[in-house]
Structure formats: C-alpha cells, structure tokens
C-alpha cells in the first residue's frame, strides 16, 4: 500500500499528543490540514484511528496498534538524523542510555566518566526508568543501549549484548532494632518481620515474589518503594528488613548487617542490551567496549 510518509508523521503527532491543535503547532501546519491528513490516512487504511469528541481525542484499537509500529520508526528516523548531524561536527553521534537510578549510580558512573574523558565532545543522554521499562524504551527506539537487571521478563534473549556484572541480593537490617545477627532465617520466618522492597514494577520485586512462590509462600511486603537508597535509609532507622542488591551497600551502610537465610538466593546479572534489528551507532559500540564482560 502506497501511503505518503507525511500522513504517518501527522498521525504520530496526533497520537502522541491526543490533540489535533497541539499536533498542528508541533508540525507548523493548520489544524484543518492535520484533520484532513488523518481522514486521508483512515480512508486509505479503511478503518478509524481516532475517536473524536468535543473535549478529547482517543485512539481506537487500530490506532493503538498502528502507533506501536509507527513510534519506533519515528524514533529511528530522529536518531539517524541526530547521529548524522552530530557526526559532522563531533566525530561520533550522541550516546543515549536507558538504566535505573540504582544501576546508574552504583555501576554506570565510572564507565560514563571514562567514555566522557575519551570522547569529550560526544553528548551523553541517560534516561532513568525501571529495568522493565527500559526494555520498552529500547523496543520503541528511544534509546541506543540499556543496562538492565536480569532475569527480566520483558527482555528477549536476542537483545542481550553482554553480561557486565554478577551480583547477589541481600536482606539487610539494623541490629539495634532486629537482634538477628546470629540467626539464620527461612523465608517462612522472614515473612513475620516487616519486609521492605522495591515496588511491583521492578525486576527486583518480580524476582523475589517468584522466589517465594517457588517455595509456596506468598510475599506481602510492609513497605514498597521505587528507590533502593531509600530502602537502605529506612532499614537504617529500623523500619524493617530491606531487600536490596549487594552492590548498593557502601561504607555508609556499615551499621547494617546482612540477614542470613536458610534458602539460597540465586545470583542475578546486569546485562547490556541493544535492539537486534536496529543499526548500532559508533558511540554505542565504543561504550560497549568499555563495559566489562563476565
């Protein structure tokens, strides 16, 4: 089917803003031209893409499906344009990485520093998101590379470029509030204490819930947060026993202790991943070279 790229471009701006007027501003064309383009596209595709009302615009199921395919294409075009423009002046295009706050702070910073020293004129952009959401960013073509926890239910094996770190998760507590230093607790026994962990939108939460289910146990945490640093802070003041990756523990965490468990906590990994069917920029290739492989 021969459909002009401009029609898809107009569709993308309306679909992402859910506003004909906002799309017209972003595209620098009239609102009537936007409306006519959408009508033309709907006629060619033989189905409605939007539900129009006086107050708002909504995507139809067909519109949602089309956006799922159009958005990565638009992002890929933008990235290509950006890389060409940057390459002309800087030698390498922009490096855009997706990673969680925890991975950025405790793993990526030294490698970003090394890359910046080696290529001082290359722009570096980091988008913070959970490891689960980072895979979505990669699929949509919004980032060049992600560093994510693994196992990750959203991550296809074909995306994995290299394993960059092995780590273990630990339960930590303040001995002033939990006299458990000399004890070894089962998962069943741990459930009687106030457990604190990341929220359900994280791979870490997914990992621990699945681990408890393997032992026929339901995990009901006392506190769920979006920050490992905050979990450590709350463990320090005795609000509960926190579940965090061991690489988050620093000298400042020395008043806390690791709670021994009868069941073994399996190791996890940090994975560097790229989209297998999208071109890899030179900046991404250079950054991947800096990352260790374990």
C-alpha positions as CSV (number, residue, x, y, z in Angstrom):
1,X,0.0,0.0,0.0
2,X,1.5,3.3,-1.1
3,X,0.9,5.8,1.8
4,X,2.8,9.1,2.0
5,X,5.2,9.3,4.9
6,X,3.8,12.7,5.9
7,X,0.4,11.1,6.7
8,X,2.1,8.8,9.2
9,X,4.1,11.7,10.6
10,X,0.8,13.6,11.2
11,X,-0.7,10.5,12.7
12,X,2.2,10.2,15.1
13,X,2.0,13.7,16.4
14,X,-1.8,13.5,16.9
15,X,-1.5,10.0,18.5
16,X,1.3,11.1,21.0
17,X,-0.4,14.4,21.9
18,X,-4.0,13.2,21.6
19,X,-4.7,16.7,20.3
20,X,-5.3,18.0,16.8
21,X,-4.5,21.5,17.8
22,X,-1.2,20.5,19.6
23,X,-0.2,18.4,16.6
24,X,-0.7,21.4,14.3
25,X,1.5,23.6,16.5
26,X,4.3,21.0,16.5
27,X,4.1,20.4,12.7
28,X,3.6,24.1,11.9
29,X,0.5,23.4,9.8
30,X,-3.1,24.3,10.2
31,X,-5.5,22.3,12.3
32,X,-7.7,21.7,9.3
33,X,-4.6,20.3,7.4
34,X,-4.0,17.9,10.3
35,X,-7.6,16.8,10.3
36,X,-7.6,16.3,6.5
37,X,-4.4,14.2,6.7
38,X,-5.9,11.9,9.3
39,X,-9.1,11.5,7.3
40,X,-7.0,10.6,4.2
41,X,-5.0,8.0,6.2
42,X,-8.1,6.5,7.7
43,X,-9.6,6.2,4.2
44,X,-6.5,4.5,2.9
45,X,-6.4,2.1,5.8
46,X,-10.2,1.6,5.7
47,X,-10.7,2.0,9.4
48,X,-10.9,4.8,12.0
49,X,-7.8,5.6,14.0
50,X,-9.2,8.1,16.5
51,X,-12.4,8.6,18.5
52,X,-13.2,12.2,18.2
53,X,-15.2,14.2,20.7
54,X,-15.6,17.9,21.6
55,X,-13.4,17.5,24.7
56,X,-10.7,15.0,23.8
57,X,-9.3,12.6,21.2
58,X,-8.7,8.9,21.9
59,X,-7.0,6.2,19.9
60,X,-9.1,3.3,18.6
61,X,-7.7,-0.2,18.9
62,X,-6.5,0.1,15.3
63,X,-4.9,3.4,16.2
64,X,-3.1,2.0,19.2
65,X,-1.8,-0.9,17.0
66,X,-0.5,1.5,14.4
67,X,1.2,3.7,16.9
68,X,3.0,0.7,18.3
69,X,4.7,0.3,14.9
70,X,5.0,4.0,13.9
71,X,6.6,5.2,17.1
72,X,9.8,3.1,16.8
73,X,10.1,4.1,13.2
74,X,9.8,7.8,14.0
75,X,12.3,7.5,16.8
76,X,14.7,5.6,14.5
77,X,14.5,8.4,11.9
78,X,15.2,11.0,14.6
79,X,18.1,9.1,15.9
80,X,19.5,8.7,12.4
81,X,19.2,12.5,11.7
82,X,20.8,13.2,15.1
83,X,23.7,10.9,14.5
84,X,24.4,12.3,11.1
85,X,24.3,15.9,12.4
86,X,26.4,15.1,15.4
87,X,28.9,13.1,13.4
88,X,29.5,16.0,11.1
89,X,30.7,18.2,14.0
90,X,31.8,15.8,16.7
91,X,33.1,12.7,15.1
92,X,30.6,10.4,16.9
93,X,26.9,10.7,17.4
94,X,25.0,11.1,20.7
95,X,25.1,8.2,23.2
96,X,21.7,7.6,24.7
97,X,21.5,5.0,27.5
98,X,18.5,3.7,29.5
99,X,19.0,2.4,33.0
100,X,17.5,2.5,36.5
101,X,18.7,5.0,39.1
102,X,20.4,2.3,41.1
103,X,22.3,0.9,38.1
104,X,23.3,4.4,37.0
105,X,24.6,5.4,40.5
106,X,26.3,2.2,41.5
107,X,27.5,0.7,38.2
108,X,27.5,3.1,35.2
109,X,29.0,6.3,36.6
110,X,32.7,5.2,36.3
111,X,32.1,4.0,32.7
112,X,30.3,7.2,31.7
113,X,33.2,9.1,33.2
114,X,35.7,7.0,31.2
115,X,33.7,7.5,28.0
116,X,33.4,11.2,28.6
117,X,37.1,11.6,29.1
118,X,37.8,9.6,25.9
119,X,35.2,11.4,23.8
120,X,34.7,14.8,25.5
121,X,32.6,16.2,22.6
122,X,30.1,13.4,22.4
123,X,26.7,14.3,24.0
124,X,25.6,11.7,26.6
125,X,22.0,11.3,27.5
126,X,20.7,9.0,30.2
127,X,17.1,8.1,30.7
128,X,16.1,6.8,34.1
129,X,13.5,4.0,34.2
130,X,12.9,0.7,35.8
131,X,14.7,-2.3,34.2
132,X,11.3,-3.4,32.9
133,X,10.5,0.0,31.4
134,X,14.0,0.3,29.9
135,X,13.2,-2.7,27.6
136,X,10.2,-0.8,26.3
137,X,12.4,2.3,25.6
138,X,14.7,0.0,23.6
139,X,11.8,-1.5,21.7
140,X,10.5,1.9,20.8
141,X,13.9,3.1,19.6
142,X,14.1,5.8,22.2
143,X,17.5,4.7,23.5
144,X,20.6,3.2,21.9
145,X,21.5,0.9,24.7
146,X,20.2,-0.2,28.1
147,X,21.8,-1.7,31.1
148,X,19.3,-3.8,33.0
149,X,18.8,-6.4,35.7
150,X,18.5,-9.9,34.5
151,X,16.3,-12.0,34.7
152,X,13.9,-9.5,33.1
153,X,10.5,-10.8,31.9
154,X,10.4,-8.1,29.2
155,X,13.8,-8.8,27.7
156,X,14.1,-11.0,24.7
157,X,17.3,-13.1,24.6
158,X,18.2,-11.7,21.1
159,X,18.6,-8.2,22.7
160,X,21.4,-9.3,25.0
161,X,24.8,-8.0,24.1
162,X,26.9,-8.9,27.1
163,X,26.7,-9.7,30.8
164,X,28.6,-6.9,32.6
165,X,28.2,-7.8,36.2
166,X,27.2,-10.7,38.5
167,X,25.6,-9.8,41.9
168,X,23.5,-11.1,44.7
169,X,20.6,-9.7,46.5
170,X,20.6,-9.4,50.3
171,X,18.2,-8.8,53.2
172,X,19.7,-6.0,55.5
173,X,18.7,-4.8,58.9
174,X,19.8,-2.6,61.8
175,X,21.0,-4.8,64.7
176,X,19.7,-2.2,67.2
177,X,16.2,-3.0,66.1
178,X,16.4,-6.6,64.9
179,X,18.5,-9.0,67.0
180,X,19.1,-11.5,64.2
181,X,22.8,-11.3,63.6
182,X,23.5,-14.8,64.9
183,X,20.4,-16.3,63.4
184,X,19.6,-18.0,60.1
185,X,16.0,-17.4,58.9
186,X,13.9,-19.3,56.5
187,X,11.7,-17.4,54.0
188,X,8.7,-18.5,56.1
189,X,10.2,-17.0,59.2
190,X,11.2,-13.8,57.3
191,X,7.5,-13.2,56.5
192,X,6.8,-12.5,60.2
193,X,9.1,-9.4,60.0
194,X,8.3,-6.1,58.3
195,X,9.9,-6.6,54.8
196,X,10.7,-3.6,52.6
197,X,11.4,-3.9,48.9
198,X,11.1,-2.2,45.5
199,X,7.6,-1.9,44.1
200,X,5.9,-4.4,41.8
201,X,7.0,-2.6,38.6
202,X,10.6,-3.6,39.1
203,X,12.6,-6.7,38.2
204,X,13.9,-7.0,41.8
205,X,10.3,-7.3,43.1
206,X,9.4,-9.7,40.3
207,X,12.5,-11.8,41.2
208,X,11.7,-12.0,45.0
209,X,8.0,-12.7,44.5
210,X,8.8,-15.5,42.1
211,X,11.4,-16.9,44.6
212,X,8.9,-17.0,47.4
213,X,6.3,-18.6,45.1
214,X,8.7,-21.4,44.3
215,X,8.6,-22.2,48.0
216,X,4.8,-22.0,48.0
217,X,4.9,-18.8,50.0
218,X,3.0,-15.5,49.4
219,X,5.2,-12.4,49.9
220,X,3.4,-9.4,51.4
221,X,5.9,-6.6,52.0
222,X,5.3,-3.9,54.6
223,X,6.8,-1.2,52.5
224,X,7.2,-0.9,48.7
225,X,9.2,2.0,47.3
226,X,10.9,3.0,44.0
227,X,14.3,3.6,45.4
228,X,16.9,1.2,46.8
229,X,18.7,4.1,48.5
230,X,15.5,5.0,50.4
231,X,15.1,1.3,51.4
232,X,18.6,1.4,52.9
233,X,17.8,4.6,54.7
234,X,14.6,3.1,56.2
235,X,16.5,0.0,57.2
236,X,19.0,2.2,59.0
237,X,16.3,3.8,61.2
238,X,14.7,0.4,62.0
239,X,11.5,0.5,60.0
240,X,12.1,-3.0,58.6
241,X,14.3,-5.5,56.8
242,X,15.2,-4.3,53.3
243,X,15.8,-6.4,50.2
244,X,18.4,-4.7,48.0
245,X,21.2,-5.7,45.5
246,X,24.5,-6.1,47.3
247,X,26.3,-3.6,45.1
248,X,24.2,-0.8,46.7
249,X,25.9,-1.4,50.1
250,X,28.6,1.2,50.8
251,X,30.8,2.3,53.8
252,X,27.8,4.3,54.9
253,X,25.8,1.0,55.3
254,X,28.3,-0.5,57.8
255,X,25.9,-0.2,60.7
256,X,23.6,-2.6,58.9
257,X,24.1,-6.3,58.7
258,X,23.1,-9.0,56.2
259,X,20.4,-11.3,57.4
260,X,21.4,-14.9,56.8
261,X,18.8,-17.1,55.1
262,X,18.4,-20.8,55.0
263,X,17.3,-20.8,51.4
264,X,19.9,-19.8,48.8
265,X,19.3,-16.5,47.0
266,X,20.3,-17.1,43.3
267,X,22.7,-14.7,41.7
268,X,21.5,-12.2,39.2
269,X,23.2,-10.2,36.4
270,X,23.5,-6.8,34.9
271,X,23.0,-7.0,31.1
272,X,23.9,-4.6,28.4
273,X,21.4,-4.8,25.6
274,X,20.7,-3.3,22.2
275,X,17.9,-3.7,19.7
276,X,18.8,-6.6,17.4
277,X,17.2,-5.2,14.3
278,X,18.2,-1.5,14.6
279,X,21.6,-0.1,13.5
280,X,24.1,0.3,16.2
281,X,25.8,3.8,16.4
282,X,29.5,4.2,16.7
283,X,29.1,5.8,20.1
284,X,27.2,2.7,21.3
285,X,29.9,0.4,20.0
286,X,32.6,2.5,21.7
287,X,30.7,2.5,25.1
288,X,30.1,-1.3,24.9
289,X,33.9,-1.8,24.5
290,X,34.4,0.0,27.9
291,X,31.9,-2.3,29.8
292,X,33.4,-5.4,31.3
293,X,32.3,-8.9,30.2
294,X,31.8,-11.5,32.9
